[in-house]
Amino acid sequence: MKEHATSLFFLGKGGVGKSTSAALFAVYLSRQGKKVLLTSLDPAHNQSDIFGTGLSETPKQITGNLLIKEVDINIWVEKYLSDVQNQIKRTYSYLTAFNLESYFGIIKYSPGIEEYALLSAYKKITEEYAESDFIIFDMPPTALTLKFFCLPKLSLTWLNKLQELRNEIIKKREIITKIKFGNREIERDKILNKLESQINSYRTVEEDFRNRSKTKINLVLNPDKLSFSESKLISEKLKECGLEISEVILNKYKPGFSTKKIKQNFASAGLKLLPLSEEELLGTQALTNYIENVFPR
């Protein structure tokens, strides 16, 4: 039985054609008999235009093996905020007595909400569609994408420190309790439970991101200096989070263009060339025609 789907992420500088590249790979893999879910995490949601059909949170079947969905970031932000609010209420039940619930609205102004929401969407999608062969993610603009990928590592650093602090608080509380009540056992700490649960959750995601059999990060670029420079920066930032580019996709490639510099700077990644198309790649048929001419059979 298949354990998990392979996640293929498509990212790159705005305008390089990452959405089109993601769509091409989705159609190609589905034509190979693979079960594919193409998911747009990009607020621009170009997949609707590329496939010429309305898309939403509910996956739409394009072909027998291809489903496409668009993630509505606002829905996931609201869901994340609701979950946080419920967790705080359960953990800190005394808040009601101090009428602090009225201040929950400030949470939505906290930095990092969008990447936490996207990560929640990612986890839910990979759980629900684990039986797929591939889940392809058309990623948002570079800044948000990098925050998304680095979030598990940063969160683990923060949560581990909070766990240490909470354990120190519990030790001091136990000393006081033992003085007052002897050797009575202390009820398991709710906050520590939650911290451990979150640590396990983020550790799993971080391990999945690092596992190259589960996750492949595809960097799309064009044959121009500006695109190349930003692609190098993206790669460097990902390395800081312990992640590697799996494949570089050179979109709008023209015969005669030297790929030597790309191979030198992305030595550990594969290289896929997508020649400049003579026709607009809009609609399933146009994508299929391109694939038949470019992709190996």
N, C-alpha and C positions, 0 to 999 in steps of 0.2 A: 504493500500500500504506500502511495506517495505521502511523504512526511510534510512537505511544504512546497509552496510555489517559489520560483526564482524571481526576485525583484530586480527589475531593470530600471535604473534611474537615468533620465535624460536631462542634462543641465548645460548651461552655457550662457554666454553674453547675450543680451537681448538682441533679437533680429538675426541670429545665426541660423535659425531654422531648427531649433530643438523640438518644437511641436511637430513639425513635418517629419523629422527624423524618427521621432517616437511613433508617429502614425505609420510610417513605412515599415518599421520593424514589427509593429503590431500586426499589420496585414500580412507581411512575409511569414511570420511565425504561425499565424492562424492558417495560412495556406499550406503549411507543412504538417497540418493536422494537430497542432498544439492548441490547447485551451488557453486563451489569452484574455486578460482584463486590462484594457487601457484606461488609466485613471488620470484625469487632469487635476493637478494641484495648483496650476497657474491661474490666478484670478482673471487673466485675460481670456481664458477658456477658448483657445484657438481651435480646439478639436471640433467644435460645432461647425465652424466655417470650413475646416478641412474636409469633413465628411458630409457637409451640406445637410445637416439634420440637427434638430433640437436635442440637447442632452441635459441631464440633471443628475441629482444624487442617486436616482434609481437607474441602474445599468440598462443600457439599450443594446439589444442584439443587432449587430450590423451584418454578420455572416454567421454560419453555423458554429464557428469556434471563437468568434470575436465579440466581446462585450465592451462597451465604453460607458464611463460615468464621469461626471464633473463633480468635484467636491466643492460644496458651498462653504467657504471658510467662515462665514458669519454664523451658520448653524453650529459648526464645531466650536467656535469661540463661546457661544451661548451655552452649549453643552458642557464645555470645560468649566466655565464659571459656575454653572449650576452644581456640578460635581464638587468643586472646591467649597462652595457654600455649604453643601450638605455634609461634607467631611468635617468642616469646622464646627458645625452645629452638633454633630455626633460626638466629636472629640472634646469640645469645650462646651458642655451642656450648661455651664453656669453663665454663658453670655447673655441668655435671656434675662437673667436677674439684673444685669447692668444695662439692658437695653442697647447692647452693642450691635445687634443685628442690623440696625438702620445704616451702619457704616459699610456693609458688605458691597455696596455699589462701587466703592472706590477700587475694588479688585480689578474691574475691567480696564482701569487705567494703568495697571501694572505693566512694566516692560516685559516683553517675551511672550505675551499671550498668544500671538499668532503662531509662533513656532510650536508652542505646547499644544495648541489646537490641531495643527497639522500632524504632529506626532501621534496624537490621539486618533486622528482619522486613519493614519498609516497603520497603526496597530489593529484597529477594528477591521480594516480592509484585508490585511494579511491573514487575520484569523478567519474571517468569513469566507475568503476565497482561497484557502490553503490548498484546495483540491485542483486549482488551476495549475497549468504548467508554468505560465509566466504572468506576473503582474507588472505592467509597464507604467511608470510614473512620469508624466510630463510635469517637470518641476517649475516652481515660481521663480521670480527674478533672483539674481545671484545672492544678494545680501540675505534674503530670507532663507534661501536654500542652504547656505553655509551655516546659518544659525540652527536650522533644522537638523543637519547632520552632526553638529557639534553639541547639540543639546543634551544627549544622553551622558556624554563624558563630563560636561560641566555640572549637570544635575547630580551625578554620582559623587563628584568632589564635594559639593555643597551638602548633600544628604549624609555622607559619611561623617562630616564634621558635626552636623546636627545630631547624628546618632551618638557620637562620642560625648557631646554635651549632655544629651538626655540621659545617658548611662551614669554620668557624674551626678546629675540631679537625683536620679533614682537611688544611688548609693547613699547620698546624704539624707534623703527621705526615709530610707530603710533604717538608718541609724536612729533617727528621731522616733520612728514607729516602734522599734524594738525597745527603746527606753520607756515608752508609754505603755506598750501592749505585750512586751515580752517577745516570744518567738513566733507570733502569729504570722502566717504567710501573707505576703503582699499580693493583691490582685494584679494580674499581668497588665502592664502599662499600655493604655490605648494609643498614646502618641508614639511610643516605641514600636508597637505593632505596625502602625501606619508607615513609619519611616522604613522599617524592614521590608514592608510590602512594596513601597516605591523603589527602594534600592534594587530589589529583585527584578522589578519590572524594567527599570532603566538598564540594568546590567544585561538583561536578555536582549533588549533592542541594540545596545552597543555591540554585543557579541554577534548579533545578526548582521549589523552593518559591516563588521570586520570579516565576516565569513564570506569568502569570495565564491563559494558554491551557492550561497543563498542570495547574495547581493552583488550586483554588478553596476558600477557607477560609470556611465557613458558621458564623456565630455564632448559636446558638439562645438566645432569652431569652423571658421571660414578661412580661405587663403589670403588673409590680410594681416598687417602688423598689429592693428588695434585688437582684433579678435584673438590673435596669438598671445599678446601681452596679458589680456585679462584671463585667458585660459591658464597661463602659467601661474597667475595669482590665485586662481581658484584651486589649482592643484596643490600649491604651497599651503593654503589655508586648510585644506582637507588633511594634509599630512600632519599638521599641528594637532588634529583631532584623531590621529592614528588611522586615517583612511587613505586608500589608494584609488587612482583612476584605473578602471578595468580596460576601457577601450576609448580611444580618441576617434571621433567620427568627423572626418573632413568633408563638410557639406559644400556644395557648389564648386566642387573640384573641377579644374580644367586641365586637360592633358598638357604636359610640359612643365607643370608647376612642381618644383622640387619639395619633396617631403622630408628631406634630410634633417632640417632643423627640428621638425616636429618629432621625428624618431629619436633624436638626440635628447630632447628635453622631456620626452615621455617614454623613456626607454623600457619601463616595466609594463607599459600598456600596449594593447594591440592597436592596430590602425585600420580603419575602414574608410574607403573612399566612396563618396556619393557624388557622382558627376553632376554638373549643372544641368538641370532639366530644360529642354526646349519648350515644354508646355507647362502651364500652371498645374501644380499638383493639388488639385481640388477634386474631391469626389473619390469614391472607392475604385471606380474604373481607372481613373488617371493614376492613382497610386499603384494599382495592379499592373498597368502597362509599364510603368517605370520599373517595378520590381522584376518583371519578366525580362527586361532589357539589361538590368544591372546586377541583380542578385544571382548567385550561382544556383543552378537547379539541383 
